[in-house]
């Protein structure tokens, strides 16, 4: 009798236990696997003389990641960005890379300048971590089997376009050049390409002035030297800050002087700092501002709403670079490195054109010739 009553007591408890176990098992089957976090570094100048490039590039990268995280499946890996300021300083940049490597990032987006890219790449080659460059256009890193990739061309297509514009549209046959050397990994090759195209038809570069920016740089003195021999135009090969300062001093002496600049200066900071002094200046950008495609218009709208600032080349480059890297990370196969994934995939779609890596992680991309009119970059053609 005792056993019978004991069995009657235990039976519902046993049934309840089985039901609870079934519910727990069902819950385990339905719960998504916790998302893995992918850590990506961002290395840009956010405080130094090239911060106009760095901040816009960083914003483009951040927007791409935010959009990817927002549209990802519940169990997909989320991306976390680790920001570091290189300050356009080699030592600062190397320390920043060390910190990013300690953070165990899977890749690094940036930098936006050639000088910093050249300085930090040896660290990343040794660590086996991809550096997805922004607007680091130097040809010194082209054709090398390393960890460096970029979504813009190192061939300086704008150098030829500016040379042709000065000769064919403005009839300039004699000009001077002012070149800033702190980012010589970009500015010197750009000058070489420009000079080759410009001189090909017999035009002459009569004077080349070079300087390295510091707190004592005398822009007024440089402008006076550049105008002593009465050139028909002056070409400024520098970043936006130096181009704006030089244009201001040059136009004080000759208000109607034709001016041109390399693509490294063609950002909104040039308009803000140069004001009326940069009206009519010809340069080039890496994107078509008049593009009416839905993808580009959506990017422009999202960027301007998110950062309360207009887009520029750096923002577009940063956005493209981040999306290329994100696609490679999504489609990477087991036991495949990020570099191997990028080289296997090769073909990516940018905002305005296809991005195709060669075997060294280099690409070809167009430039769009611009003239500043009424405080805006407009198509020169």
N, C-alpha and C positions, 0 to 999 in steps of 0.2 A: 504493500500500500504506500509505503513511504517512497519507493522508487517511482511509482506511478505519478504521485503528486509532484515529485521533483521533476520528472520529465515534462509534465504539463507546464511547470513554471519556466523551465529552460527553453522550451520550444519557441515561444514568441520572442524571447531575447535573441535566440540564434537567428530567427528570421529577420529581426530588425538589424542585426549586425551585417547579415548578407546584403540587405537592402542598402545600408549605409556604404558598404564597400563598393557596391555597384554604382551608386551615385558618385562616389569619389572617383572611381575609375572613369566614369563617363565625363566628369568634369575635367579630369586630366587629359582625356583625349581631345576635348574641345578647346582647351586653353591654348592660345598661340605660344609658340616658342619665344621666350624673351628676346627682344631685338638686340643684335650685336651693335656696338658703337664703333664706327670707323673714325679715327682721329686723323685729320688733315691739317698740316701747317699752312700758314699764310705769312709770307715774308715780304714786306713792302716798306717804303719810306713813308712814315706817317707824320714826321716832325721836322724833316730836313729840307734842303733846297729843292728836292724833286717830289715833295709831298703831294703836289697837284696831280702827278701821275699815280703815286702810291695810293692815295685815298680813293680816287675814282676806280682804280683797278681792284682794290680791296672790296669796294662796294659791289662791283660787278660779280666778284667771286662769291660774296656773301649772299647776294640775291639768288644766284644759281643754286646754292646749297639749301637756302630756305625753301625755295620752290620744290626742290627734290625731296626734302624731308616732308613737306606738306602733302605731296602726292604719293608718297611711298606707302606700300601695304603695311598693315599693322605689325606683321612679323618681319618686315624688311629691316636691314641695318640702317640706323640713323647716322648722320654725319655730324661730327662735332669739330668746329674749326678752332685752331689755336693760333692766335694772332701774335706776331712779333714785329716790332718796328726796327728796320735796319738803319734808319737815320741817315742814309746815304753815306755810311761810314764802314769801311772794311772790317775793322776790329769789332764794332758793334754787331755787324751782320754775322760774323763768325760765332760770336757768343750767342746770338739769337738762334742760329742753327743748332748749336750744342744743346740749347734748352729744348728745341723742338724734337731733337733726337731722344732726349731724356723723356719727353712726353710720349715717345713711341708712335709718332705719326707714321702713316703708311706712305705718305708723299707730301711734298711741299708745293704750294702754289706761289708763283712769284720767282724772282723779284721783278720790278718794273724797269730796272736800269741794267745796262750791260756791265758796268763796273762791278756791281754787287754780284751779278751772276758769275762772272769770271772768278771773283774772290772766293765764293763759297762752294763752287762746284766740286773742288777736290775733296772736301769733307763728305759730300753726298755720294760721290763716286766710291769712296772708301766704305761708306755705310751701306751702299746699295739701295739708296732711297731716291726716287724720282724727283727731279726739280722741273715742274711744269711752268716754264717761264711766262711772264707777262709780256711787256713790251721791250724785252732785252733783245735788241736787233743785231748785235754784233756778229760779223761773219767769223770772228775768232773762235766761236764755239760750233761752227758748222762742219759737217763732214767728219764727225768724231763718234766713235762707239763709246758712249758714256751714258750718264743718267739724265741728261738734259734734253727736254722736249720744248717746243714752242709752236704756237698756232699762227704766227705771223712770219713773213719772209725776212730773211737776212740780206736780200739782194738790193735793198734800198731802191725800190722802183720809183719812189718820189724824187730821188736825186735827178734822174733823167727828165722827169716831168717838169720840175722847177727850172732846170737848165733850158729846156725847150720853150717854156713859157716866157722866160726872160728874153730869149733871142727872138723867137718868132712872133710873140704877141706885143712885146714892149720894145723890140729892136735894140736891146742892150748888147753892146759888143765889148765893153770895158767895165769890169767891176772889181770890187774888193771883197774880201772875206774876213769875217771875225769868227774865230773858232775857240770855244771854251774846252779846256782839256781835262777837267776833273772826271768826265765820263768819256775819256779818249777812246775807249774800246768801241764806242759808237760813233763819236764825232769825227774821228780821224778817217775811218773807212768811208763814212758818208761824204766827207770832203773829197776823198780820192775818186769816188764814183761820180760825184758832181763835176769835178774838174775834168775828168776824162770825157764826159758827154759835152760839157760846155766848150771845151777847146777843140772838139772834133771838127768844127766848121770854121776854125780860124779865130774865134773870139778869144779874148785874153783876160786872165785873172792877174791884175797888176800888182796887188799887194795882199798878203795874208798875215793878219795879226792874230796871235794866239795869247791866251791868258788862262790862268787857273783861278777860279773864283775864291775869294776869301773876304774877310771883313773889311779889308783895305782896298778892295777892287775899285778903281776909279773909272767909272763908265764914261764920264765926260771926257776924260783924257783919251780913252780908246776911240771915242767917236770922232774927236778932233783929228787923231792920227789917221783914221780911216777915210777922212774926207780931204786930206791935204792935196792929193793928186786929182781931185775932182772926178771921181768915178761916176759912171752912169747909174750904178746901183750898188747896194751892199747886201751880201748874203750873211745871215746870222746862223751859225751852227752851234746850237746850245739848247738848254732847256728853256721853259717858258719864262722863268724869273729873269734870267740873263737877257733873253731876247726882248722882253718888255723894257728893261732898264736901258739897254743899248738903243732900241728904237726911240725911246723918249729923248735921249741925248742927241741922236742923229737928226731927228726931225726938228729939234730946237734950232739946229744950224741950217738945215735944208728941209723945209716943211714938205716939199713935194718929192723928196728922194724916193725912188722905187726901192722897196725892201722885199727880201725873201727869207725864208727860214726852213730848217729841216723839220721833218715830221715830229721830232721830239718836242718841239715847242708848240705844236698846234693843238692846244687844249684850252678850255675855257679860262684858265688862270691867265693866259696871255691876253685875252680880251679884258679881263678885270683889271690887271695891273698895267696894261699898255694903253687902254683908253683910245683916245683919238690918234695917238702916236702910231698905232699899228694899223690904221685904216689903209686899205690897199695892199697890205702885206700878202704875199703869196706863199702858201705852204701846202701840205697834204695831210690827209687823215686816213686811217685804216678802215673806214666804213662809209657807207653812203647814207648821209643824213636825210636824203629825200626818199628813201625807200618806203613804199606804202604797203609792203607785204604784211599780212596779219601777224606773223611771228615777230617781226621787228616792231610794229606798232604796239603789240602787247608788252614787249620788253621795255620800250620807252616809257609807256604808261606806268608799268609796275616799278621801274627804277625811280622815276620822278616822284611817284607817290611815296615810296619807301624812304628815299634819302633827301627829298626836298631840294633836288639839284638836277640840272639838265645832264643828259648823257654826253659822253665824249668818247674818243678813241680808246682811252684807257679803260673805261667802263665796259665797252664792248669786248675788248681783248680779255679782260678779267672774266667776264661772263662766259665767253667761249672756252677759255682755258679750263675753268672749273667744270663746265658741262662735259668736255672731252674726258677729263680725269674721272668724273663721276660715272660716265658710261663704261670706261675701262674697268673701274672697280666693280660695277654691277655685273659685268660679263666676264670677269676674270675666272679662269678655271682653277680647280683644286691644284695646289702646288705650283701655280703659275705666278711669277712676279708681276708687279705693276708694269715694269718695262716690257716684259714679254707680252703682256696683254695688249699694251698700246701698239706694239709692232705687229702683233697678229691681226688685230682689228684694222689698223692703218687708216681706214676711212671713217670720217665723222662729219656730221652736218653742223656747221656754224650758223650764226644768225642770218648771214647773207650769202655765204658761199660754202662749198664743200671744203673740208680740211683733210688733206691727205699727207700722212707722214711718209718720208722716204726711209731708207734703212737706218738713218742716223737721227731720226726724230725731227728733221727739218721739213719745212713746207714752202710752197709758193703762195703768195697772197697779193691782191691788188692794193694800189693806193689811189685815193681820190683827191685830185687837185682842188685846192680851195683858195679863195680870196676873201679877205676880211672886208665886209661892207656894212656900214651902219651898225657896227658892233657885233656882227655875226659872221660865222664862216659860211660862205655860199659857194656853190660849184663854180669853178673858174671857167668851165666850158659853157 
